[in-house]
Amino acid sequence: MLKKILPNNEHNIERLIRLIIGAAALSLVFVGPKTMWGLIGIIPIMTGLIGSCPIYTLLGVSTCKISKEKDQTKS
């Protein structure tokens, strides 16, 4: 059931990029302008850690090679 809600649809490089961008945005809360807008960095951090993007799931997009190969074997 959880795999239907949060399928693995992100490539490892994309996950790393999301973590870096999320950490950079989150750092704005503590350094620099010290704005609360930096809390938006939590979203890319969470999607990067989980490996699943809810928007990708809604649109049926996947950048993960493994799930594409599994889908081809099912057909």
Secondary structure, 3 states (H helix, E strand, C coil): CHHHHCCCCCCHHHHHHHHHHHHHHHHCCCCCCCCHHHHHHHHHHHHHHHCCCHHHHHHCCCCCHHHHHHHHHHC
